[in-house]
């Protein structure tokens, strides 16, 4: 971060809702190793520390929602956005343009990652990026226009 600038360092964190318990006051724990290994780290404590270490953006990927098409985990996305002073990127769960809009508004994310909704048979109807941008614009989400 010192050499290239904070914006070049993006932390991607895998979080799972485990409920509030000792050491996990937010109820969300950080996982590693392809979301297979629990770290015992509270998600909010970790993102604050990562920001202090130089992370310039933070991806919040919900293990519980990833690939489901049921929408982002708004609660943790918003909690991370409120806890740090760097851009937050919602990840894990988008299945519709409304889900993306919710991640950017209710979740207070500055960006959203999509994947399965472009190709997965689990999603009712796959969309193109252009269709999504048009739908988001119709929902009042401001973004760069599609350019052919």
LINDAKA-V70858 format. One record per backbone hydrogen bond with DSSP energy under -0.5 kcal/mol. NH is the residue of the N-H (numbers start at 1). CO is the residue of the C=O. If there is no record, write none. Layout:
# LINDAKA-V70858
NH|CO + NH|CO
This chain:
# LINDAKA-V70858
5|1 + 8|5 + 9|6 + 10|8 + 11|9 + 11|57 + 13|11 + 13|59 + 14|31 + 15|13 + 15|61 + 16|29 + 18|16 + 18|27 + 19|27 + 21|24 + 24|21 + 27|24 + 29|16 + 30|41 + 31|14 + 32|37 + 36|32 + 36|33 + 37|32 + 38|36 + 39|30 + 43|28 + 46|42 + 47|43 + 48|44 + 49|45 + 50|46 + 51|47 + 52|48 + 53|49 + 54|50 + 54|51 + 55|50 + 56|6 + 56|9 + 57|9 + 58|87 + 59|11 + 60|58 + 60|89 + 61|13 + 61|59 + 62|60 + 62|91 + 63|15 + 63|61 + 64|15 + 66|62 + 68|65 + 69|65 + 71|93 + 74|72 + 77|73 + 78|74 + 79|75 + 80|76 + 81|77 + 82|78 + 83|79 + 83|80 + 84|80 + 87|56 + 89|58 + 90|111 + 91|60 + 100|96 + 101|97 + 102|98 + 103|99 + 104|100 + 105|101 + 107|102 + 108|105 + 109|103 + 110|88 + 111|88 + 113|90 + 118|115 + 119|115 + 119|116 + 120|116 + 123|120 + 127|117 + 132|128 + 133|129 + 134|130 + 135|131 + 136|132 + 137|133 + 138|134 + 139|135 + 140|137 + 141|136 + 142|140
